[in-house]
Amino acid sequence: MNIKPLHDKVLIERLENVKETTSGIILKHSEEPDRARVLAVGPDVTEVQVGDVVQPDWGKAAAVQEYFVVKIQDIAYIYGE
């Protein structure tokens, strides 16, 4: 990956919320929005760091290859450890 976000942008990858039953059936949880892992941050971003799991506004995320770029203001929160 050679994508470097600029200014207040964050590069993220989608972490889909899937759950597998004991018999191996994969269930997608529609009531839980997909989360994202931070891969890179622009120089003006201080709120999140690489590796954080965040909840972005997917409607405002721009697709770049298999990743997404979103402004820091379009990230609602960081998931706790």
C-alpha positions in Angstrom: 0.0 0.0 0.0 1.4 3.3 -1.0 -1.4 5.7 -0.1 -0.6 8.7 2.1 -3.6 10.8 3.3 -3.2 14.6 3.3 -4.3 17.3 5.7 -7.2 16.1 7.9 -7.8 12.8 6.1 -7.6 9.2 7.4 -7.0 6.0 5.4 -9.2 3.2 6.7 -10.1 -0.4 5.8 -13.5 -1.8 6.4 -14.0 -4.5 9.1 -17.3 -6.2 8.4 -19.3 -7.4 11.3 -19.8 -11.0 10.6 -20.5 -13.8 13.0 -20.3 -17.5 12.3 -22.7 -20.1 13.8 -21.5 -23.3 15.3 -22.5 -25.1 12.0 -20.3 -22.6 10.0 -23.0 -20.4 8.6 -21.8 -16.8 8.3 -24.3 -14.2 9.6 -24.0 -10.5 8.8 -25.3 -8.3 11.7 -27.4 -5.6 10.0 -28.1 -3.9 13.3 -24.4 -3.2 13.8 -22.6 -0.9 11.4 -19.3 -2.0 9.9 -16.3 -0.6 11.7 -12.9 0.3 10.3 -9.2 0.0 11.1 -7.0 3.1 10.7 -4.1 2.4 8.3 -2.6 5.9 7.9 -3.4 9.5 9.1 -2.7 12.9 7.5 -0.4 15.4 9.2 -3.2 17.4 10.7 -4.9 14.4 12.5 -4.2 14.1 16.2 -7.5 12.4 17.3 -6.7 8.9 16.0 -3.6 6.8 15.3 -2.7 3.9 13.1 -4.3 0.7 14.4 -7.4 2.3 16.1 -10.8 0.8 15.3 -13.2 3.5 14.5 -16.8 4.1 13.4 -16.8 6.3 10.3 -19.7 7.8 8.4 -19.6 5.4 5.4 -21.7 7.7 3.3 -18.9 10.2 3.3 -16.0 7.8 2.8 -14.3 7.8 -0.6 -13.2 4.5 -2.0 -9.5 4.2 -3.0 -8.6 0.7 -4.3 -9.8 -1.7 -1.5 -9.5 1.1 1.1 -11.4 4.3 2.1 -10.4 7.8 2.8 -12.5 9.9 5.2 -12.1 13.3 6.9 -11.4 13.1 10.6 -14.7 15.0 11.3 -16.6 12.1 9.7 -15.4 9.6 12.3 -17.9 9.3 15.1 -15.8 7.5 17.7 -13.0 5.2 18.5 -13.8 1.7 19.8 -12.4 1.1 23.3 -9.9 -1.7 24.1 
